[in-house]
Amino acid sequence: MALFVNHLTHIDVSLWCSTRGLVGCSWQVDALLEGELGDDGMLFDFGEVKPWIKRTLDSGLDHTLLVPTQAPGVEVSECDEGVCVRTTHPYVMEVRGPAQAFTLLPWESITLERVTQHLSAQLTEQRPTNVERVTLTLSDEQINGAAYGYSHGLKRHLGNCQRIAHGHRSRLHIFQQQERQAGLEQQWGAWLDNRYLLEEADIAEQTASRLICRYEAAQGHFSISLPAERCSVLPTPTTVENIARWLAEQIAKQTGTATCVHAFEGINKGATALANP
Ligand SMILES: Nc1nc2c(c(=O)[nH]1)N=C([C@H](O)[C@H](O)COP(=O)(O)OP(=O)(O)OP(=O)(O)O)CN2
C-alpha cells in the first residue's frame, strides 16, 4: 500500500557548484510512503505525515548551504564560528558560521537526484510504525519566463533565515502601464541570477574586487567573502519586500517609467512594490 502527499512543503537552500558558484534554489517536495495498513485502516495519519516530514526537513537541510566536500577546490575546516568553507572554483569564496548553517555532503557535486535519495534514506531510517519506505520527489518550480536564484541572510530573523548563505529560486514579474514587460524581466532576471544580496550595514570590508559581509545573529557569528561582482548591495535588509522596492526603484530610474515589481521569495510567496522615476 502507498500513500502520497503532493506539495507537502518547500526547501530553500543555497548550494555550491564548481561551475556556477553560489546558487540559490527552491524545491517543491512531494512524498510517497509505502508500508502496511494498521488496525485503524491507515498507513500513517495524513495529519501526522506533513508535520513529521516538514519537521525533519526544517531541522536539517532546509535553509542551509549545501557543500559538496569532494568538489575541486572545496575545503572545509573548523573555526571559531563553527565551520569554515573555502572554495577556489569558479571563484574564491569563504563562508563561516555555526555548523547548523551548513549541510556537508561527501559528493563531487550537488544534484537534485542525490539530495532526493539522501533525504528519502534519512526519512526511511526514522520511519514510524507500519511505514517501510519513504520516497521524496524534489522538483524545481516550472517557470515560463524570467527566474533567478539568489542567496542572502537576514540577521534579524529569529528562525533559520538568519543563516548567511541560504537562497531561493524566484519568478520575477515587472509591470509598466499594467502590462508585463517580458524584455525587462529577462534582463533583470539574468542580472540577478546567482547573485548574493546583502545589506550595506553588514559590509565589514570592501575592495574593488572583494566584499566581506559579517554579522552576529541569534544562532551565532556569520561571515561571507565573495567577489564584489557577484554581490548586490541594498540599503536595507534583504527581505523580499525590500528587494521588490529596490528593484522597482532601479527599473523606474532606468526606464523613466512608473514600475511595479512582483518579487517572489522562492515558490508561491513574495511582495509587490511600485516606484516612480
Ligand atoms: N515578510 C517576510 N517574512 C520573511 C521573509 C521576508 O523576506 N519577508 N524572509 C524569510 C526568509 O528569508 C526565509 O528564507 C523564507 O523562508 P520560508 O520558506 O518562508 O520559511 P519557512 O521555512 O518558515 O516556510 P515554509 O513553510 O517551510 O515554506 C522569512 N520570513
The ligand as an SDF file (V2000), in Angstrom:
LIG
                    3D

 30 31  0  0  0  0  0  0  0  0999 V2000
    7.6650   39.2400    5.4440 N   0  0  0  0  0  0  0  0  0  0  0  0
    8.7630   38.4590    5.2600 C   0  0  0  0  0  0  0  0  0  0  0  0
    8.9390   37.3500    6.0140 N   0  0  0  0  0  0  0  0  0  0  0  0
   10.0400   36.5730    5.8110 C   0  0  0  0  0  0  0  0  0  0  0  0
   10.9830   36.9220    4.8340 C   0  0  0  0  0  0  0  0  0  0  0  0
   10.7720   38.1110    4.0730 C   0  0  0  0  0  0  0  0  0  0  0  0
   11.5700   38.4590    3.1980 O   0  0  0  0  0  0  0  0  0  0  0  0
    9.6590   38.8310    4.3100 N   0  0  0  0  0  0  0  0  0  0  0  0
   12.0420   36.1120    4.6120 N   0  0  0  0  0  0  0  0  0  0  0  0
   12.2420   34.9960    5.2780 C   0  0  0  0  0  0  0  0  0  0  0  0
   13.4370   34.1450    4.9690 C   0  0  0  0  0  0  0  0  0  0  0  0
   14.2980   34.7470    4.0170 O   0  0  0  0  0  0  0  0  0  0  0  0
   13.1490   32.7110    4.5830 C   0  0  0  0  0  0  0  0  0  0  0  0
   14.1370   32.1660    3.7280 O   0  0  0  0  0  0  0  0  0  0  0  0
   11.8350   32.4090    3.9640 C   0  0  0  0  0  0  0  0  0  0  0  0
   11.6480   31.0620    4.1800 O   0  0  0  0  0  0  0  0  0  0  0  0
   10.2510   30.3610    4.3050 P   0  0  0  0  0  0  0  0  0  0  0  0
   10.2520   29.2790    3.2960 O   0  0  0  0  0  0  0  0  0  0  0  0
    9.1370   31.3180    4.2950 O   0  0  0  0  0  0  0  0  0  0  0  0
   10.3300   29.8220    5.7450 O   0  0  0  0  0  0  0  0  0  0  0  0
    9.6290   28.6390    6.3540 P   0  0  0  0  0  0  0  0  0  0  0  0
   10.6000   27.5180    6.2690 O   0  0  0  0  0  0  0  0  0  0  0  0
    9.2280   29.0610    7.7150 O   0  0  0  0  0  0  0  0  0  0  0  0
    8.3330   28.3410    5.4980 O   0  0  0  0  0  0  0  0  0  0  0  0
    7.8790   27.0330    4.7170 P   0  0  0  0  0  0  0  0  0  0  0  0
    6.5210   26.7660    5.2280 O   0  0  0  0  0  0  0  0  0  0  0  0
    8.8320   25.9380    5.0190 O   0  0  0  0  0  0  0  0  0  0  0  0
    7.8690   27.3730    3.2320 O   0  0  0  0  0  0  0  0  0  0  0  0
   11.3520   34.6010    6.3640 C   0  0  0  0  0  0  0  0  0  0  0  0
   10.2200   35.4430    6.5370 N   0  0  0  0  0  0  0  0  0  0  0  0
  1  2  1  0
  2  3  2  0
  2  8  1  0
  3  4  1  0
  4  5  2  0
  4 30  1  0
  5  6  1  0
  5  9  1  0
  6  7  2  0
  6  8  1  0
  9 10  2  0
 10 11  1  0
 10 29  1  0
 11 12  1  0
 11 13  1  0
 13 14  1  0
 13 15  1  0
 15 16  1  0
 16 17  1  0
 17 18  2  0
 17 19  1  0
 17 20  1  0
 20 21  1  0
 21 22  2  0
 21 23  1  0
 21 24  1  0
 24 25  1  0
 25 26  2  0
 25 27  1  0
 25 28  1  0
 29 30  1  0
M  END
$$$$
